[in-house]
Amino acid sequence: MDIIRTVSGDIEIEKIGKTLCHEHLRIDLKKIFQEPDDKNDYEKAYSQVTLENLGWIRANYIKNLDNLGLYEEKLIVDELLLFKESGGRTLVEVTPVDIGRDPNTLFNISKSTGLNVIMGSGYYVYGTHPPNLKERSVENIAEEIVNDILIGANGTNIKSGIIGEIGCSWPLHEDEKKVLIAASKAQKEIGCALTIHPGRHHEAPIEILEIIDKAGGSISRTIMGHIDRTFSTIDRLLEFSKNGSYIEFDMFGLESAYYPFADVDMPNDGKRIEFIINLIDHGYLKKILVSHDIAFKHSLVKYGGFGYAHILKNAVPKMLKNGLNKNMINTILEENPKNALKINNCFK
């Protein structure tokens, strides 16, 4: 019998409901803060997020220190209740260890909202790694990931239910490759999902899958995240999709023309839906996942953002208008997450 492993305990896969497969509920991104080039913007950089500076922050969202993290438990509970009121049931919280994963906070949020929260395990990109990671072996990192899922994380009995998001850059750093291999070995041992933050280049995802496959991981149980900013043409996406991993559009709601991490024109939701329709037409319906990747204050409803309910309230109606039917949407939001996230309960 397969189960879904949440921070509050194991549940039957049929109880997963509408699921967002790539979110953050507690995260600390201060390590990626960049001071503005213009000294006249310094005051904005060190001010709290407000309506008055929201326009500037949307165009410079890693240059405001207050924006770089989610720390307030009550605030996130309030935001998640909007998701629940819209029919949502489960969120996959993929914050890595090195940027603020907090099992106790996730447990409290799950209990306060009544939502299923699935916690990740592993490390983000090289620039956020703890100093000692460079000296650790593949086997040691793999053992940590396995223990997070089978025993509990951070000295608690709160268990992870997915590996990742595993951070990868372009080009891939040797320590990122080590973590990726460790994650693949842990996946082989447990048989659970592995979710990836790929480098910002269209060749990065295939390189990652090759490493996973060589290390004994499962491509079919791998979720390739951030498809939105990785493949700009449908031809490249269709070619990659032949490899058999899950294809995750996890930036719904983010339509900024000012993407700070690379020279990428971020697609709007209409373009995301167009790509999804094209994938469905080519037979990949059962490999599509969606989410928002909320990690910044300005993405929350309280601060003028789209919030965790955006897909259910806004994107789904747009999908229906553009030709998807209810069965297709149910497959993307419920059936695919069930199959991606299930773990055999022999590991209970």
N, C-alpha and C positions, 0 to 999 in steps of 0.2 A: 504494500500500500504506500502510495506517495503522499508526502505532506509538504506544506509550506512552513518554513522556519521563521518565526517572527520574534521580536524582542520580548513579547509577552508569552511566548510558548508556541508549540507547533499547532497548526490548524489543517483541516482537510482542504485539499486543493479547491474544492467546489465553493469554499467560503471566501475566496480571494476577491470576487467582485471586480468592479471597475478599478483598474490599477495603473498608476503612474510608475514607470520603471527606472526613472533617474531623477531623483530630487535630493535636496539638502534641507535638513531641519535644524541642524546645529553645525556651524562651520566657521573656521577662522582663516581668513585669507589675507591677513596683514602682511604676510611674506611677499605678496605680489604687489604691494603698494608702490606706486610711482609718483614722486613729487612732480607737480606741473612744471613745464619748461618756462612758462610765463610767471614771473614773481608776483604779478598782480593777482594771480589765482591762488596764492598760498593760503589766504584766509578761507577760501572755499574748500581747499584740500583738507583743512583741519576743523571744519565746521560739521555740525550734525546735519543729517539729511532732512531738508525741509521743503515745503512747496516753493519757497523763494529760490532755492538753488537746484531744484530738481531737473530743470532743463539742462543746466551745465553738467550735472552728474550723469544724466543719460548719455551725454556725448563724451564723458570722461570718467566712466564709472570705476576704474581702478586707481583714480587719482584723488579719491575722497576716502580717508581712512575709516570714517564711521560707516561707510557703505560696504566695507569689505568683511562682512561676516554676519552671521545670524546667531545671537546669543540669548535672546530673551524668550524663555520658555512660554510664558503667558501669551506673548505676541504671536508665536507660531501656532499655539493652540487655537487662538481666535481665527487666524488665517486658515487653518486646516478645517475648522468647522464649516467654512464656506464650501470647501471641497466636499465634505460629507453631506451638506444640505443639497448639493447638486448631484448626489448619487454616487460619490466616490467611496471606496472601501479600503484600498490598500495603497501604500507608498513604499517604494524601494529607496532607502536612504543610503547613498553611496559615498558619503564623506570618508576619505581615507584617514588612517591613523595620524598622519603627520600634519593634517590641516583641521584638527579639532573634533574628530569622532568622539562621541560621549555616550556610552551605552546607557547610563542612568538617566540622562536627559531624554533619550529616545524612548526608554521605558515609561517615563513619566508622561510624555506627550501621548504615547499610545493609550495609556490608561485614562488620561483626561479627555481624549477625543473619542475613544472607542474604535479607533481605526487600527488596522493592521499596519505595522511598521517593520520592514525587513532591513536589517543592518548589514553593511558591507564590511570587508576586511582587506587590508593591504595598504600599499603606499602610492602616493601621487607622483608628480614629476620630480626630476633630479633636484631642482632648485628648492624644494620644500622638504627633502629627505632629512631625517635626523643625522647628526654627525657620525654616529656609530654604524649606520647602515652600510657604509662602504666596506667595513671590516667583516660584516656578517656573511655567512655562507648561504647558498641557495637552499640547502637543507634546513638551516635554522629558520629562515624566513618562511619556508613552506610549512614547517612545524607550527609556527605561530599562527598562520592562517587556518590550518586544520584545527588547532586548539580553540580558536575563536568560534568556529562552527560547531565543534563537538562538545566543548567544555564550557566556554564563556570567555568574553573579551575583557581586557583590562582588569583582571582579578575578580570579575563578577561572574554570576551564573547566567548572564544575559548573552545569548548566542547570536552570532551572525548567521544570515541565511543566504548570502551570496558572496562571491569573491570580487572585490573591486569597489570603486572604480580604480583600475590599475593605470597609473599615469604614464604616458609615453610621449616623448617629444620627437621632433624631426630636425636633424637626424636623431636616432634613438641613442641615448646615453648608455654606457656600459652598465651602470648601476640600475637603470630602468629595465634593461634587458635581463639583469639578474633577478629583479623582482618579478618580471613577467614569466620567466622560466619557473620560479618558485611557485607562482600562482597557478601555472599550468600543471605542475606536479601535484599541488594540493587539490586541484580540480579532478585530476585523474584518480586520486585516492578516494575522494568523497562523491564525485559524480554530481556536482551542483553547477549552477550558472556562474560564468565569469564575465564581468562587464568591463569594457575598455574605454579609456580616454585616449584616442589616437593622436599622433602628431598631426600638425596642420599642413598636410600635404596629401594629395590624392593617392600617392604610392604607399603611405604609411600603413593603412589597414591591411593590405595584403602581406606586407613584411611581418606585421604582428601575428597574423594568422599562421604564417609559415613557422614562426618561432614556437607558437602554441602547439602546433601539430607535431613538430620535432621533439618537443619536451613531453609529449604524451597527453596533452590536453585535448579537449573536444571542441572542434570548430562548430559543430551543430549546437552546442550548449554555450557558445560565446556570443555575447551581445556587443556589437560594434556601435559605440555611441557617437554622438556628434556628427552624424551623417550630414546634417544641415550645412555645416561649415566645411565639410571635407570634400564632397563631390558637387561640383558646380554644373555638371552636365549629366543628363539622364543616361547617356551612352556609357560613361565611366561607372556610374552607379550600377547599371544593369550588368556590366562585365564583372564588377566586384561581387554582385549578388549570387553569381554562379557558385561561389565558394561555400555557401550553405550556412553562414552565420546569421544571427538575428541582425536586423537592420533597424537602428533606433533613431528616429527623428525626435530629439529630446530638447529642442530649443524653441518649442511653440511659444508664441508671445513675444519673443525677442526679434524685433524687426529693425534694429538700429543700423544705420548706415555707418556707424562709428565703432566698428569692432576693434578693440585695442590690441589684440594679440597677434594679428597677422593681416596681410593685405587681402582681406576677404570681404566680398559683398554679401552680407547676411541676407538670405532669402526671407520673404514675408511668408505668412501662413498660407496664403493662396498658392505660392510656389511649392511649399512643402506638400500641400494636398495634391497638387498636380503631379509631383514625383510619386506620391503614394498610389495614386490612380494608375500611373504608368507601371509601377511595380506589380500591382494587382493584375493588370492586363497581361503581364508576362509571367503570371503564375506564382508570385511571391507573397500572396496575402498572409500566409501562415508564418511568415518571418518578420513581420512589421511590428514594431513597438513604438509608443509615443510617450513624451513627457515634456517638462518645461526646463529642467536643470536650474531651479531657483536657488541662488547662492548669494544674492546681494539684496540689501535692504530695499533698493529702488524697484525691485521686482515684486514686492509685497503690495497688497491692496492698500494698506494703511499709508504707504508712502507713494501712492500714485501708480503702482505697477499692476500687472495682469493677474498675479496670484495663482494659487494652486488649482483653482476651479476653472481656469481659462479654457482648457481643452473641452471640458464637459459643457460649459455654458456658451462658448463662442465658436470653437473650432468644429465640434461635432455638428451643430446646425449647418455650418458652412460645408462640411463634408457631404451631408445629406443633399444640400442644394446642388452640389457639384457631381452627383452621380453615385456616391457610395450608398449602399443600403444598410439597414439596421443590422443584418447578419454580418456584413463585413466589419462594421464598427464594433460589434460585439466580439468578433474574432480578434481584432486589434487590441481592444481594451480589457478583455477577459480571457479568452481561450489561449491566445499566444502567451500572456504572462503566466498562466497556469503551467503550460508546457515548458516555458523557459526556466521557471523558478522552482519547480518541484524537486524534492530530495527524497530518496527512498528512506522510509522510516526505520530501516535497520541501523541507522546512525542515531536513533533517538536517545 
